[in-house]
Amino acid sequence: MLFLTHTCLLQKVLGSANIKNKNLDAYVYNVVPDLLTIHPQISSSETHSIKRTLQIPAGYPLSAYVMFHLLVDDLAHYGYICQDCKEEFDPHSQGYSYTKGKPLINSILKLYNTMQKEISYNEAAYRSHLIIEMIYDLVILNQINSLKTVDLLAEAINFTAKNKIDEFTATVNQLYDVGESKIREVMKEASFYITKERMERIMNIEGRVRLYTNKFGSKSSDNLFYEGVKNIFLQAKDLIDDDDEFFLQETAQTIKNYGWFPPLT
């Protein structure tokens, strides 16, 4: 799932536990596995393949929120929590984003065939799950707006970069050992790009379609391709519009049953 879904879910989990979390940086730790990939030398497979553990290192309590992100992604990608995930791609994965994305696979293959572009079944399966994750933010938009999730994440990024950068870099480096200089570079970039204004610009179908076309190297000015991708996004929205609460509720309960609780700080 993407930044805002992760943030919204954590807000709901902390809210249901009646925890008034004063640590704004907790929400930044919660997106670290995706945030680090801003750096060109850090891959998502690297950030998502560390061992899932509830034994948080002494002196680094907020790293528990990094683990929360990984548990959520396990359920979205695999349908279960895998303690030693190697982040291996499986087009037949049973996670929420893959099972919901299966009806999109043929639509993606047909679109690329129409455009005379080559794409494998496995790549179409990967992109189908990504489209589900990209559209999910919009499906839960009412909740995101109600909880002011966009404002919170933007504020948290800015606060951490300005006030908690030393603690943040030490904690993240303890988990990933990628070097504190790279972590600081990531936060500098994040402070510039992850703002309320920029996030609000992509909180619509058109914004998400642009993200997709930019990510996969096709110009959104190619109208035929753009409209084809937009239709797939609308199809994805129809697939999950009626069960927007299901993933959030099931995930929160599963993680609670697994034994994850917010750290006392």
C-alpha positions as CSV (number, residue, x, y, z in Angstrom):
1,M,0.0,0.0,0.0
2,L,1.0,3.6,-0.5
3,F,2.0,6.3,2.0
4,L,-1.5,7.6,2.8
5,T,-3.1,4.3,3.3
6,H,-0.3,3.3,5.7
7,T,-0.7,6.6,7.6
8,C,-4.5,6.4,7.7
9,L,-4.4,2.8,9.0
10,L,-1.9,3.8,11.8
11,Q,-4.1,6.7,12.8
12,K,-7.1,4.3,13.1
13,V,-5.1,1.7,15.1
14,L,-3.7,4.3,17.5
15,G,-7.2,5.9,17.7
16,S,-8.9,2.6,18.5
17,A,-6.4,1.9,21.2
18,N,-7.1,5.4,22.6
19,I,-3.5,6.4,22.2
20,K,-2.8,10.1,21.8
21,N,0.5,9.7,20.0
22,K,2.5,12.9,20.4
23,N,5.4,11.5,18.4
24,L,4.8,13.0,14.9
25,D,7.9,11.2,13.8
26,A,6.1,7.8,14.4
27,Y,4.2,8.5,11.1
28,V,7.5,8.9,9.3
29,Y,9.0,5.7,10.7
30,N,5.8,4.1,9.5
31,V,6.5,4.9,5.8
32,V,10.3,4.3,6.0
33,P,10.3,1.1,3.8
34,D,8.9,3.1,1.0
35,L,10.5,6.4,1.9
36,L,14.0,5.1,1.6
37,T,13.5,4.1,-2.0
38,I,13.6,7.7,-2.9
39,H,17.3,7.2,-2.9
40,P,18.5,5.7,-6.2
41,Q,20.8,3.2,-4.5
42,I,18.1,1.7,-2.1
43,S,15.6,-0.7,-3.6
44,S,12.2,-1.8,-2.2
45,S,13.3,-5.4,-2.1
46,E,16.1,-4.2,0.3
47,T,13.8,-2.2,2.5
48,H,11.0,-4.9,2.7
49,S,13.1,-8.0,3.2
50,I,14.3,-7.5,6.8
51,K,13.1,-10.0,9.4
52,R,9.7,-9.3,11.0
53,T,10.3,-9.1,14.7
54,L,8.4,-7.7,17.7
55,Q,11.7,-7.6,19.7
56,I,12.5,-3.9,19.2
57,P,16.2,-3.0,19.9
58,A,16.8,-1.1,23.1
59,G,17.2,2.6,22.5
60,Y,15.2,2.5,19.2
61,P,11.6,2.2,20.2
62,L,10.2,4.0,17.2
63,S,11.5,1.3,14.9
64,A,8.4,-0.6,15.9
65,Y,6.5,1.6,13.4
66,V,8.8,0.5,10.6
67,M,7.8,-3.1,11.5
68,F,4.1,-2.1,11.5
69,H,4.5,-1.0,7.8
70,L,6.1,-4.3,6.9
71,L,3.3,-6.3,8.6
72,V,0.7,-4.3,6.7
73,D,2.5,-4.9,3.4
74,D,2.8,-8.6,4.1
75,L,-1.0,-8.8,4.3
76,A,-1.5,-6.7,1.2
77,H,1.0,-8.7,-0.8
78,Y,0.9,-12.2,0.6
79,G,-2.2,-12.5,2.7
80,Y,-0.2,-13.5,5.8
81,I,2.8,-12.3,7.8
82,C,6.0,-13.9,6.7
83,Q,8.8,-13.6,9.4
84,D,11.6,-14.0,6.9
85,C,10.2,-12.5,3.7
86,K,12.6,-12.4,0.8
87,E,10.2,-10.1,-1.2
88,E,10.0,-12.6,-4.0
89,F,7.5,-11.8,-6.7
90,D,4.6,-14.2,-7.1
91,P,2.0,-13.3,-9.7
92,H,-0.4,-15.7,-7.9
93,S,0.0,-14.2,-4.5
94,Q,-3.1,-14.3,-2.2
95,G,-2.6,-10.8,-0.7
96,Y,-5.4,-8.3,-0.9
97,S,-3.9,-6.2,-3.6
98,Y,-3.1,-9.2,-5.8
99,T,-6.4,-11.0,-5.4
100,K,-8.3,-7.8,-6.0
101,G,-6.1,-6.9,-9.0
102,K,-6.5,-10.2,-10.8
103,P,-9.5,-9.0,-13.0
104,L,-7.2,-6.2,-14.2
105,I,-4.6,-8.4,-15.6
106,N,-6.4,-9.1,-18.9
107,S,-7.3,-5.5,-19.2
108,I,-3.7,-4.5,-18.9
109,L,-2.6,-7.2,-21.4
110,K,-5.2,-6.0,-23.9
111,L,-4.3,-2.4,-23.6
112,Y,-0.6,-3.0,-24.2
113,N,-1.4,-5.3,-27.1
114,T,-3.6,-2.5,-28.6
115,M,-0.7,-0.1,-28.2
116,Q,1.7,-2.7,-29.7
117,K,3.7,-2.7,-26.5
118,E,5.2,-5.8,-25.1
119,I,4.3,-6.9,-21.5
120,S,4.5,-10.3,-19.9
121,Y,1.8,-11.9,-17.8
122,N,3.9,-11.5,-14.7
123,E,4.5,-7.8,-15.3
124,A,0.8,-7.3,-15.9
125,A,0.1,-9.1,-12.6
126,Y,2.6,-6.8,-10.8
127,R,1.1,-3.7,-12.3
128,S,-2.5,-4.9,-11.5
129,H,-1.6,-5.0,-7.7
130,L,0.1,-1.6,-8.0
131,I,-3.0,-0.1,-9.5
132,I,-5.2,-1.5,-6.7
133,E,-2.8,0.1,-4.2
134,M,-2.8,3.4,-6.1
135,I,-6.6,3.6,-6.2
136,Y,-7.1,2.5,-2.6
137,D,-6.1,5.9,-1.3
138,L,-9.0,7.3,-3.3
139,V,-11.5,4.6,-2.2
140,I,-10.8,5.6,1.4
141,L,-10.6,9.3,0.6
142,N,-13.4,10.2,3.0
143,Q,-11.6,8.7,5.8
144,I,-8.3,10.3,4.8
145,N,-10.1,13.7,4.7
146,S,-11.8,13.1,8.0
147,L,-8.6,12.2,9.8
148,K,-6.6,14.9,8.0
149,T,-4.1,12.3,6.9
150,V,-2.5,14.4,4.2
151,D,-1.9,17.3,6.7
152,L,-0.5,14.9,9.3
153,L,2.0,13.2,7.0
154,A,3.2,16.4,5.5
155,E,3.6,17.9,9.0
156,A,5.4,14.7,10.3
157,I,7.9,14.7,7.4
158,N,8.7,18.4,8.0
159,F,8.9,18.0,11.8
160,T,11.2,15.0,11.7
161,A,13.5,16.6,9.1
162,K,13.9,19.7,11.2
163,N,13.7,18.4,14.8
164,K,14.4,14.7,15.0
165,I,16.8,14.0,12.2
166,D,19.7,12.7,14.3
167,E,17.5,10.2,16.2
168,F,15.7,9.2,12.9
169,T,18.9,8.5,11.0
170,A,20.4,6.5,13.9
171,T,17.3,4.4,14.2
172,V,16.8,3.7,10.5
173,N,20.5,3.0,10.0
174,Q,20.4,0.5,12.9
175,L,17.6,-1.4,11.0
176,Y,19.0,-1.2,7.5
177,D,22.7,-0.2,7.7
178,V,22.5,1.8,4.5
179,G,24.5,4.7,5.9
180,E,23.3,7.8,7.7
181,S,24.3,10.1,4.9
182,K,21.9,8.4,2.5
183,I,19.1,8.6,5.1
184,R,19.6,12.3,5.5
185,E,19.5,12.7,1.7
186,V,16.2,10.9,1.6
187,M,14.7,13.2,4.2
188,K,16.0,16.3,2.4
189,E,14.2,15.1,-0.8
190,A,11.1,14.0,1.2
191,S,10.8,17.5,2.8
192,F,10.7,19.0,-0.7
193,Y,8.4,16.5,-2.4
194,I,6.1,15.2,0.2
195,T,4.1,18.3,1.0
196,K,0.3,18.9,1.4
197,E,0.0,20.7,-1.9
198,R,1.8,18.0,-3.9
199,M,-0.1,15.2,-2.3
200,E,-3.5,16.9,-2.8
201,R,-2.7,17.3,-6.5
202,I,-2.7,13.5,-7.0
203,M,-5.8,12.7,-4.9
204,N,-7.9,12.1,-7.9
205,I,-8.1,9.6,-10.8
206,E,-6.2,11.9,-13.2
207,G,-3.4,12.3,-10.7
208,R,-3.0,8.6,-10.2
209,V,-3.1,7.9,-13.9
210,R,-0.3,10.4,-14.4
211,L,1.7,8.6,-11.6
212,Y,1.3,5.3,-13.4
213,T,2.2,6.6,-16.9
214,N,5.2,8.5,-15.5
215,K,6.4,5.4,-13.6
216,F,6.2,3.1,-16.5
217,G,7.7,5.4,-19.1
218,S,4.7,6.3,-21.3
219,K,3.8,9.9,-21.8
220,S,0.5,10.9,-20.4
221,S,0.1,13.0,-23.6
222,D,-0.4,9.8,-25.5
223,N,-4.2,10.2,-25.3
224,L,-5.1,6.6,-26.4
225,F,-2.8,5.1,-23.8
226,Y,-3.9,7.6,-21.1
227,E,-7.6,6.8,-21.6
228,G,-6.9,3.1,-21.6
229,V,-5.0,3.4,-18.3
230,K,-7.8,5.6,-16.9
231,N,-10.4,3.0,-17.7
232,I,-8.4,0.4,-15.9
233,F,-8.2,2.6,-12.8
234,L,-11.9,3.1,-12.9
235,Q,-12.3,-0.7,-13.2
236,A,-10.1,-1.1,-10.2
237,K,-12.1,1.5,-8.2
238,D,-15.3,-0.5,-9.0
239,L,-13.6,-3.7,-7.8
240,I,-13.0,-2.3,-4.3
241,D,-15.5,0.5,-3.8
242,D,-17.9,-1.6,-1.7
243,D,-15.4,-3.1,0.7
244,D,-13.1,-0.1,1.5
245,E,-13.2,-0.9,5.2
246,F,-12.5,-4.6,4.8
247,F,-8.7,-4.4,4.3
248,L,-8.3,-1.8,7.1
249,Q,-10.3,-3.7,9.6
250,E,-8.9,-7.2,8.8
251,T,-5.3,-5.9,8.8
252,A,-5.6,-4.0,12.1
253,Q,-7.1,-7.1,13.8
254,T,-4.5,-9.5,12.3
255,I,-1.6,-7.3,13.4
256,K,-3.1,-7.0,16.9
257,N,-3.5,-10.8,17.1
258,Y,0.2,-11.1,15.9
259,G,1.2,-9.2,19.0
260,W,2.2,-5.8,17.7
261,F,1.4,-2.9,20.0
262,P,2.6,0.8,19.8
263,P,5.8,1.3,21.8
264,L,5.6,3.2,25.0
265,T,7.7,6.4,24.5
